[in-house]
Amino acid sequence: MSKFNSISNRLLQSSYSNYLDDLRRFCNYLEANELIMEYLNSCGGYNSEIESLPDECLHQCGKIQFSLDEDEETSEIYSYLKTICNRDYDSLPPRIIIPYSSSNKFADMLKEFNHCVVLALINHISDYLKKVGIEMGMDDNVTYNINGQQVNIANDNANITAIQNNNGINADELHKLIGTMKSELNPNLSPEDKADAEESIDIIESELNSGNPDEQKVKSQFKLLKRLDVGVKFASACCSLLTFADKVFPFLADVAPFYQNLLK
């Protein structure tokens, strides 16, 4: 289920400005997948009683307490996310994610919201898909894509060994290089320009982690960054990322010369 891994990872890496679209994309994928919907329906399916929870969040600005029972939790989180998608929000209401972090940064709020809510649903689905694969009783080792990683599962279920991300790129290393880009931004940037730059960097990370990045979208973010920061330290950080990632995504080689020239 590499597509599930990819679309899940895209949601988990999404920036605040893109989050609602990526959440709707995620829910649409779940509902279009017969195997996943069979699992969700076995857990209780869509629960209309959850529809009032987003309104409670907007008024009370508190965390949602989901059931401790795994099946009920699965149904409730799916229903909660689906309800958010069905609303005519232009963007994700901040009050939905504010309770999950003491930080005033949307990126931190989203990270904790994903950790507490979204990742639970993804893990439950991943466990189910893994179980279905094991029960197929294939000979020798079987390879599955779980939680954004390719794993080998022995036929007797004795060993599970992580190999690499499903899109061929090391997500941990990518995240480190993205962090370096942010830390090397010109400290003299205005708060507005810094926020714009960090958002563009988040979008780049999200796209590259998706496994099927929008080439024009990534290039447009680098174009924006060119206008915001041409410092040597930031250029060096960009070159490191581009050199690392263009082995998987060759189109990035078109972006590299600008930053390489800044280092000459």
N, C-alpha and C positions, 0 to 999 in steps of 0.2 A: 504493500500500500504506500508506495513512494509518493503518490500524489497527496495522500492524507498528511504525510510527514511534511511535505513541502508547503502545503497551504496552512498547516498548523504553525510551522516555523515562521511563515510570513506574518501571521497574526501576532505571534509573540514578539516579533522584532519590529512591528509597525510603529510609526511615529504617531503622535497624538492627532495630527492633521489628517492622517490617512486611516486612522484606526477604525472608524465606523464603516468605511467602505470595505476594509479588510475583514471586519467582523461579519458583515453581510455576505461577503464572498465565502467565508468559512462556513456559515450556516447553510448557504445555498448548496455548498459541496456536500455537507452531511446529508441533506434531504434528497440529493440526487444519487446518493450511494445506497443501493438496496441493502447491502450487508450491514452497513452502519445503522441505517434506519431500523432494520430488524432488531438490532441490539437496543437502540434507544426506546423502541416501542415495548420491548420486553421489560424495560426498566420503568415503564409507565408512560412513555411518550410525552407529548406536549401537555403540560398541566396549566389549564387556564386560570387556576387560582393564583398563579405566580404573576399574572399580568399587572397586579397592583404594586408589586415590589419596586419598580423604577420610580413610581410616584412617591412611595415612602422614602426612598433615597433622596429625592429632590427636596422633600419637605423636612426630613429629619437629619439628612446627611450622616447616615450611619451605615455600618457594615451589615450585609445580609447574612443571616445565620441559616445555613443550609443543613439538611438532615445528616445525621451521623451514619445512617444506613447508605451503603454504597449505591444501590439501585435508585433509591429515592434521591440521593444527592445528584446522581447523573441526570435524572429526569428534571429536577429542579433547576440545575445550572443550565441545561439545554433550553428549558422553557424561559428562563430569565434572559439569556442571551438572545433568544429568538424574539422575545417581547421587545427588547431594545432595538433590534433590527427592524421590527414592524412599525415602530414609531416614526413620525416624520421629522426626526431630528436632522439638522444639517451637519452636526458634529456630535460627538459623544458629550453629553452634559457633564461638566467637571464634578458636580456633586456626587456622581455615581462612583468616581474613583478617589475623590479627596480623602474619604475615611481610611483608606488603605495605607497611607503614608503620611509621616509628619513633615515631609519635604514639601516645598512650594513649587517644585518643578513637575510639570506634567509627565515627563519621561519617567521620573521616579514613582509617581502615582500609578502610571500604567504598568510598570514593572511589578509592583506589589499586587495590583488588581489581577494581573495575569497569573502571578504565583498563587494567590489565594483562591481564585475562582476558575479562570480559563484552563490553567494547567491541570486542575483536578479532572475536568471533563476530558481533556486530551489523553491523560494517563489512563482513565477508565476505558476509553475507546481503544487505545493502543493495547492494553492488556487483553481486551476481548479479541482483537484481530490476531494477536499472538497466539491466543488459546485456540482459535479456529484453525490457524495454520498448523499448530502442533497436532491437532486432532485429525488432520488430513492424513497423517501417518506416512509421509513420504520417506523414501529410502535415503540413507546417508544424512548429511547435514543439510538443513534448509536455511536459506537466507531470507530474512525479512527486513523491512525498514520500519523501525519503531522509534518514535520520539526524535525524529530528525537524524537518527543514526542507523547505519546498516549493521545488522547483527547476525551472527551465525548461531543457530540453535541445533544442538545435537539431536538426533532422532529420539534418544531416550530422555531428552530435556535435561541432560546433566550439566551442560555448559552453555553459557551465553557470553559471547565475546564481541565487544564493540570494535568496529573496523574504521569507519569513516563516515562523515556526513553524507546524506543521500545525494547531495548535489556536487560531491567531489571536492568541496572546499572545507578546510578546517575552521569550524565556526569559532572555536576558542581563540585561534590565532587571528582570525578576522576581527573579532571583538577587541583584542588587544591593540591591533593596528588602528582601528577606529578610535579607540580611546586616546591613542597617541595623537591622532589628528586633532581631536578636540583640545587636548592639553597644550598643543603647539599653536593654537590660534593666537593671533596678535592680541596681547593684553590691552591694547589701546582701542580695540574695536568698541563701538557704542553698544549699549545693552541690546538695542534692537538688531544691530548687525550680527552680534554674537549669537543671539537667539535664532536668527535666520540661518547662520552658518551651521549651528548645531543641528537644526532641523534637517538641513540638506544632508549632513553627514549621517544622521539617523536613517534618512530615506535611502541613501546609498547602501548602508549596512543591511537594511531590510530587503532591498532588491537583490543584492548579491547572495543573501542567505536563502532567498526563496527558491533558488535552483533554476529559475527561469526569469532572469531579470529583464525589465523593460529597458532595452538599450538606449532609446532616446531619453527616457526618464532619468537614467543614471547620468548620461552625458549632460543633460540640462542642469542637473544639480552641481556637477563640476564646473559648468560655465558660471553658475551663480557664485560658487566659491572663488573663482578667478577674480570676480569683481570685488569680492569682499576682503581677500587676504592674498597678497603676493609676497609675503615674508619668506625668508630662506628656511626657517625652522618648519613652517607649515608646509612649504613646498617639499621639503625632505620627507616629512611624514606622509604626504600624498604619494610620493614616488615609491616609498616602501610598500604602501597598500597596493598600488597599481602593479608593481613588480610581482607581488605575491599573488594577486588575483587574476592577472591577465593570462596565466597558464590555463585557467579554467574558463575564463571569459575573454577571448581574444580581442573583442571590440575595445577593451580598455587600453590597448596599445595605441589607439588613436588619441587618447587623452594625455598619455604620459609625456610627449615631447614638450608641452607647455611648461610643465613643472621641472622637467630636466633642464630646460634652458635657463630657468631661474637660478639653478645651482651652479651654472658655469661662471 
